[in-house]
Amino acid sequence: MPDFAGPAPAISLERPQDVAQREALLDLAFGRAARLAKTSERLREGRLPAEGLAFAAHGADGRVVGTLRLWHVAAGPERPALLLGPLAVHPWFRARGLGAALMNTAICEAARCGHGAILLVGDAPYYARFGFSTAPTGGLWLPGAFDRSRFLALELAPGALDGARGLVSPTGAFAETPNLADLIARQGDASAAIGELRRSA
């Protein structure tokens, strides 16, 4: 692992030019097939992230080394909430607090924007430090197989998930569907970015 003497990665709102590098980072962190097969992905596919709640961390050279997005969902009928994920950090920057910094940024910004609750599927011991637990999700379920011990929530407003019951469903705006030429170009950009990330890992 390189010895980083420079400044810590800067966290900012995700920019359009970050998207291909973000996809490559997620593929590096989770594997493309594995991450796209996750039940939580059913709540994100074809949708745009919540406005102002998609974050990227950039290294000193400008490359994306961390990513975290929040998405609009309903936690049962007429119960607005956010879905967090995926959270990914480049291997060079793990165990340096970047994941926690992204989490804290996302939670604080979601609260500032007036959102009531955040859901996620993830490692309970890790996310407990940010206040997430299984207690608010007992009456909720996801659109596919999931491990209930990993289905967590954080109330940003007290009682935001009181009595929440039902299927979690996507409510975010639909993403514009790209044409075939755009898809081919995007795949080429992502493949190039994955190669660069792997060379630097």
Secondary structure, 3 states (H helix, E strand, C coil): CCCCCCCCCEEEECCHHHHHHHHHHHHHHHCHHHHHCCHHHHHCCCECCCCCCEEEEECCCCCEEEEEEEEEEEECCCCEEEEECCCEECHHHCCCCHHHHHHHHHHHHHHHCCCCEEEEECCHHHHHCCCCECHHHCCEECCCCCCHHHEEEEECCCCCCCCCCEEEEECCCECCCCCHHHHHHHHHHHHHHHHHHHHHC
